Amino acid sequence: MWSLLLLLSPLVLAVFSAGNPFDNHRTWYVNPAYQKELSSSIATASGKTKANLQKMYTIPSAYWIDVMAKISGNGDDNVEAILKQASSSNPVPLVVFIVYDLPNRDCHAKASNGEICCTYNADRTCNYNAGGDCSAGIITYKTKYIDPLVALFSQYSNVPIVAIIEPDSLPNLATNMGDPHCGNTATQKAYLEGIPYAVQRLSTLSNVDLYVDAAHGGWLGWQNNAASFVETVTGLGILKSIRGFSTNVANYQPLGTQCPQTGWCLNGQHQGDTCCADPCHLEGQYNPANNELNYAAELYGLFRQQGFTPKFIIDTGRNGVANMRSDCANWCNIRGAGVGLFPTTATGNTTLIDAYFWLKTPGESDGCTQVLPNMQNCPRFDESCASADSIGSRSGEPRAPQAGQWFDYQVKQLADNANF
């Protein structure tokens, strides 16, 4: 039932005639705005923590376009400024963006709820319980978010771009339809119309390579979940326009070692093999994706059955420690986590994995504690950010800022526990 995934023919390798975009452009963009934040933490650090933060200073990471205001504006913290700087550099670097502003975004959580809504509450937050066709939200997403991005990417056509499309969105449709926030007609319409539009428009640009987000093995690794995701993505008709998938975005799943075959470790088999290490105890639940390399291989096999040969990017920004969580379902500002491998194309299996990359910027908060550092209540508090594994849930720990904001305490911990 599980297919052997390591033996890939030369024909498979020839599918992507343009080649690995990360290999083609070995200079990768490092955002000055990130370096400024990191400098503030370096200035107050010492010892090993400071030394590792300094090592991180020149490391590239993705830029999250999570609000429309980040498309253009004054200063260096927007897409236009980044592309302008990259375009005038010699050599011109590859820039990695996270496209992340769907209507009713993050339907199964609260920490990253977005700015574009299908129906607005009085305070301009999203009413996820409201149905409808999300027509106004979809128009906003298309005309005020995707179209301006396409115009900018086209304007700076000499800048090679990798775009990661809407983290967690299609995984939510594949597995969380029982949650009315995800399963209602408005959210479904927003995702099922918004994502194909983004892919179609962006795929017309010769300087852009697209990867759609595929969550992680601790979410979609079960065979039924993986199959549901494959069916959802295939049904959108976008496979011909994307290079592959991103996994582990903003998460902490271990990279691990790839096994010779999907399901290699199940039923208590081969437990002495390094590839069967299972810090999240997934194998006992009949989940073969005990690490992200095995998860990518599982998805690869399923998409191959659909006639599509995907490539993968795995986020290694915060998975340098494998066993720091009491419950691997916890995802918010995890205590004891460490930065993982530096971005690289030396992935061990280049026929499957294009790159390891810091897709979630180390140091940016996952979500807020119930009370913010300024002692005000957090408007986007998610109970997951009060988990036993989350920074701020223990006495003496600092409160966490809202998602995407700089979290000095967290980045110092990530640096102290780094496994570069």
Secondary structure, 3 states (H helix, E strand, C coil): CCCECCCCCHHHHCCCCCCCHHHHCCCECCCHHHHHHHHHHHCCCCHHHHHHHHHHCCCCCCEEECCHHHCCCCCCCCHHHHHHHHHCCCCCCEEEEEECCCCCCCCCCCCCCCCCCCCECCCCCECCCCCCCCHHHHHHHHHHHHHHHHHHHHHCCCCCEEEEECCCHHHHHHHCCCCHHHHCHHHHHHHHHHHHHHHHHHCCCCCEEEEEECCCHHHHCCHHHHHHHHHHHHHCCCHHHCCEEEECCCCCCCCCCCCCECCCCHHHCCCCCHHHCCCCCCHHHCCCCCCHHHHHHHHHHHHHCCCCCCEEEEECCCCCCCCCCCCCCCCCCECCCCCCCCCECCCCCCCCEEEEECCCCCCECCCCCCECCCCCECCCCCHHHHCCCECCCCCCCCCCCCCCCECHHHHHHHHHCCCC
